[in-house]
Amino acid sequence: MCQLSAGKLSGWTPGPTNHMQAVEKTAAKKANKADLWDKLWSQSSTADWRKHALSSVYQRVSSLIPRGSRVLDLGGGQGDLADVLSKKKCRVTVCDHSSVAVTEAIRRGHNGIRKDINEGLPEVSGGWITATEVFEHFEEPVRNEILS
């Protein structure tokens, strides 16, 4: 388990580098293509399953974020976490590389940004950043940027 305290991550050590990073980057890109996620988000069974499976996670995240906060939800898909946070009057921006997911998040009344986070983080200031069930899809430099 890792702990984030005063902007420093303790209890975490990076894994092997060089060859493993190259393998990880290639595998992540294949498993994380926007068109694949567009297809998955277009299938209602995928969207329904995710919302049900992660409902307790979303409630836990919501309990940690103060009412009325600004939130950037990285890899937020169609806005399931944003739906929960909006009940607390949070202003949520959903950032995802799937145009299908972002379109649905906007339809639900959230701000949406279509962006591949592996190419850089969106320009947003202040507030909270969430990334549920998505952190493993980021390439190592992006994970390090988020954690720094």
WOGI-V197052 format. One record per residue. N is the residue number from 1. SS is DSSP state (H for helix, E for strand, L for the rest). Layout:
n: {N N}
ss: {SS SS}
This chain:
n: {1 2 3 4 5 6 7 8 9 10 11 12 13 14 15 16 17 18 19 20 21 22 23 24 25 26 27 28 29 30 31 32 33 34 35 36 37 38 39 40 41 42 43 44 45 46 47 48 49 50 51 52 53 54 55 56 57 58 59 60 61 62 63 64 65 66 67 68 69 70 71 72 73 74 75 76 77 78 79 80 81 82 83 84 85 86 87 88 89 90 91 92 93 94 95 96 97 98 99 100 101 102 103 104 105 106 107 108 109 110 111 112 113 114 115 116 117 118 119 120 121 122 123 124 125 126 127 128 129 130 131 132 133 134 135 136 137 138 139 140 141 142 143 144 145 146 147 148}
ss: {L L E E E L L E E E L L L L L L L L H H H H H H H H H H H H H L L H H H H H H H H H L H H H H H H H H H H L H H H H H H H H H H L L L L L E E E E E L L L L L H H H H H H H L L L L E E E E E E L L H H H H H H H H H L L L E E E E L L H H H L L L L L L L L E E E L L L L H H H L L H H H H H H H H L}
